Structures are given as C-alpha cells and as structure tokens.
Amino acid sequence: MNPDYKDVDTMEKFLTPRKKIVSRERSNVCAKHQRALSKHIKYARYLALLPYTSYQGAK
C-alpha cells in the first residue's frame, strides 16, 4: 500500500467516525506504512482535504 494525500477516499478508511487515525492493530498495516499513512493524513488535513474533527452539531 502506497498512501497518497490526494486520495481522500482511501485515507478516510483509516479514520474513525470522529476522524482520528486508527491504530496499527485495527488498520492491519506494517509499522513503516503506518508512519507514512499518518504523515499523509496529517498533510491532507493541513491542505483541508480531510477534516481534523467530525461535526458534533454544536449549538
């Protein structure tokens, strides 16, 4: 698996409903690729392609 920050649909598979990055145990990715995955997710968040948090309906 080669993560890419532009592939938002694939990146969202590795996020929880609250938009946190899932652990290595849940994603079944090796340590090397988990580091790359988290780096690409954080970069996509920085570019506003992915949200930092989910919308909780704040009033």
C-alpha positions in Angstrom: 0.0 0.0 0.0 1.4 3.4 -1.0 -0.6 6.2 0.7 -1.2 9.4 -1.2 -2.6 12.5 0.4 -4.7 13.3 -2.7 -6.6 10.0 -2.5 -9.1 11.2 0.1 -11.5 8.2 -0.2 -8.7 5.7 0.7 -7.5 7.9 3.5 -10.9 8.1 5.1 -10.9 4.3 5.5 -8.2 4.7 8.1 -10.1 7.3 10.2 -12.6 6.7 12.9 -16.1 8.3 12.8 -14.6 11.1 15.0 -11.8 11.5 12.3 -9.0 10.1 14.5 -6.3 8.0 12.8 -6.9 4.3 13.6 -4.2 2.3 15.3 -1.8 -0.2 13.6 -3.7 -3.1 15.1 -7.0 -2.0 13.6 -5.6 -1.0 10.2 -3.5 -4.1 9.8 -0.7 -2.1 8.2 3.0 -2.6 9.0 4.9 0.0 11.0 6.6 1.5 8.1 3.4 2.1 6.1 1.5 3.2 9.2 4.0 6.0 9.7 3.7 7.0 6.0 -0.1 6.8 6.3 -0.3 9.1 9.3 2.1 11.5 7.6 -0.1 11.7 4.5 -3.3 12.0 6.6 -1.8 14.9 8.5 -0.7 16.6 5.3 -4.2 16.1 3.8 -5.7 17.7 6.9 -3.3 20.6 6.6 -4.4 21.2 3.0 -8.1 20.9 4.1 -8.8 17.8 2.1 -9.7 15.9 5.3 -11.3 17.4 8.5 -9.5 17.4 11.8 -12.6 16.5 13.7 -16.1 15.4 12.9 -19.1 17.7 13.2 -20.8 17.2 16.5 -23.7 19.5 16.0 -22.5 22.3 18.3 -25.2 24.8 19.2 
